[in-house]
């Protein structure tokens, strides 16, 4: 009976994986199809012919390298700032007992649950008041604000799960408070740092609405906004769009495969220990 349940669970898991993987497969195969097969009524799961011309055309499109650089700068900066600020917030929230602590934790949770789209107008007014519209620092500030609640909440669970006795033992051996944290606690936070950095990076890398609203200068747009250039009043360049989208997903996919083990363990541990 137990073996039957395991097989059934494996089959269901495989079907779910196929459902989620099929759009990616369709995107890649569409990018590899010759131009005369893109709008065909025959839904061929296997392309009858292969061509890399769409990839060449997509990457050669004006603004690709500039948009790629903007996306990398914005995503990495938002991740670094969110990790630093989130860690500085997570340690006192997990270690200290102060007045208003529970209310602050509730505010962090509410901020994490708030729909990102609902904050568009307040964010726009705030960024405009700082004179940061159409500037990469403004977009970095928005993504940092979006990633910070999740980062602080998750890292708090990790810090809370590390016994404070380890730091106290290191301090007895001669380490200062900062040295004990750096040598004992910080290495144990590795899975949590990986998990939060991956989710923050994916959020900033894929975000479209804020980048479209805040960035009007073509030289400052990110890759998601640049991808919308394949849609024009004359139609949609499906081959180029699918090829560029495939290239767009590669950095995140490769990074996810590298840190997959730490990512899964980090998310589950942070959820349980929080």
N, C-alpha and C positions, 0 to 999 in steps of 0.2 A: 504493500500500500504506500509506504514511504517512497519507494523507488518510482512508482507511478506518479506521485505528486511532483517529484523532482523533474521527471520527464515532461510533465504537463507545464510546470513552471518554466522549463527551458524552452519549450515550444512557444509559449506565450511571450517570453522575453525575446526570442528570435523574431517573432512577428512584429513586435513593437519596434525592435531595432531596424527591421526592414522598412517599416512605415516612416520612421524618422530619417533613414538614410536615403530613401528613394528620391526626395527632392534634390539632394546633393548629386546623386547619380545622374538625374535628368539634366541638371545644370551642366555637369561636365560633358556628358555625351552631346548635348546641344552645342556646346562650344566647339566640339570636334567634328560636327557635321558640316558637310559642304553647304554652300549658300543655297543651292537649289533644293535642299531637303529640309530647311528650317521651317517652312510654312506648309509642309506636306500634311495631308489628312491621315496618313498612315502613322500610327504611333509605334514606331520601331524602337524596341528596347535596346537593340544593338545597331549602331550606325552602319549603313551600307558602305560608307567610305569615311576616311579620316583625313582631316586637314588641320594644320596648326596656324592657318592664316588668320583666323579670328583672334588668336592670342597675340600674334604680331601686330595686327591692327589695333587691338585694344590697348596694349602696352605703349604703342607708338602714338596714341591719341594725345593731343596737347593737354598739358597740365598733369599728367600721370605722376611723374617723379616729384613734382612740387607738392601735389596733394598727398602722396605717400609720405613725404617728409613731414608735412603738417600733422598727419594722423599719428605718426610715430612720436613726434614731440609732445603732442597734446596727451596721448594715451600714457606714455611713460611718465610725464610730469605729474599727471593726475594720480597715477598709482603711487609714485614716491611720496607725494605730499599726503595722500590719504593714509599710507602706511605709517608715516612718522606721526601725524596728528592722531590717528587711531590708536597707535601704541601708547602714546602719551596720555590718552584718555582712558584706555583700557586698564592700565596698571592701577591708578587710584580707584577706579570703579570696582576693581576686583579685590584690592588689598585694604582700602581704607573704609571706615564707617563714619560718615559725616551727615549732617543735617541736609535734607533734601536729596539724598542719594537716590531713593526709589523714584521720586518725581523726575529726576534727571534721566534715569534709565527709561522711564515711561516716555519721555520726550524723544529720546533716541529711537525707541521702537516706533513711535508715531511717525517720526521723520523718515524712517526706513520704509514704512508702509504707505506713505503718501504717493499717489501716482505722479510720475515724473512729468507727464504732460500737463497736469493741473498746475504745476509751478512755473509754466512757461512765461506767463505775463509778469508775475512778481520777479522772476529771475531777469527778464528783459529790462524791467524798470530799474532794478538794482545795478545791472551791468551798464546800462546807459548812464546812470548817475555817477558811476565811476569812470565814465568816458572810456570804456573798454569794448564797445561794440566794434566789430570788424577787426578784432585783434586776438591773437592766439592766447594771451594771458586771460582774457575774459572767458574763453571757452574752457581753459584749464581750470579756472575758478568754479565754473558750473559743474564740470565732471568731478572735481574734488568734493564739492558739496554733495553730489549724488552718491559718491562712494564712501564718504566718511561714516555715516550711520552704520552701514553694514560692516565696515571694517572695525569700528570701535566695539560693536556688539559681539562680533565673532571672536575678536582677540580677547575680549573680556572673559569669554568662556574658557579660552586656553590658559590665560593667566590664573584664573580661579582654580583650574585643575592642577596647577603646579604647586606642590606643598611649599609653604613659606619657610619650612624648616630647612630646605636646601640652601636658601639664601642666608639664613641665620648661621648655618654650619660653616658656610664659606666666610662669613664675617668673623666668626670665632677663629678661623684659621688665618685671619689677617687681612682679608679683603675689605675694602670699603663698600658702602651700599651700592654705588654705581658699578664698581668692579664685580661685586657679587651678582648683580643683575646681568651685566654684560657676559660674564663667564658661565653662569649657571642657568638663568631663566631664559635669556635671549636665544641660545641654541635650541632649547626645548620648544620654542615658539615657531620653529621652522615650518612645520606643516600648516600652522595657522597663517603665517605670513604668505606662504605659497597659495593657499586657498583664496585668501582675500585679494591678493594681487592679481590672480587670474580673473576673478569675477570683475574686479575693478577695470582691468585692462579690456576685457570683452565689452563691458558697458561703454567705455569711452571709445573703443575702436569701432563699434557698430552704430553708435548714436547718429541720428540723421536730423531730427526735428530742430534741435537747438543749433546745430551747425548750419543748417539751412537758414534759420531765422537771424542768427547773429552775424554770419559771414556773408557780406555782399560783394567783396572784392574777390575775383576769381583766383588771385594769387594766395588767398588765405583759406580756401575751402579745404575740407578734408575728403578722404576717399569716398565715403558714402554719398556726399553731395556731388562729387565728380562723376560718380556712376550714373547719376540722374541725367547727365549730358547725353547719354545714348538714346534718350527719348526726346524727339523733336516733333514739330508740326507735320513733318513728312512721314512720320512713322517711328518704329522702334528698331534699332539695330540689334536684333536678338543675338546674333552670333558674337558681336563685340561685347554686348552686355553680359552674356553668360561667360565668356572668356575672362573678362575683367573681374567679374564676381568670383570666379574660381581662383584667380590670382589673389583677390582680396581676402579670401578665407584661408589661404595657405599659412600665413604667419601665426594666426590664432590656432589653427589645427595642429601645426608642428609643435608649438609651445605646449598645447594641451596634452599631446601624446607624451612629451618628455616628462611633464610633472603630474601625469594622471594619477599615479599611486599616491603621492603626497596630497593631491587635491581631494581625492575621495576620503582618505583617512582624516584630512584636516576638516572637511565639512562635517563629517559624522561626529568627530571628537568635539568640535566646537559646539555642535547642537546639543550633545548629551551633557557636556560639562557646564554649559551656560545655565 
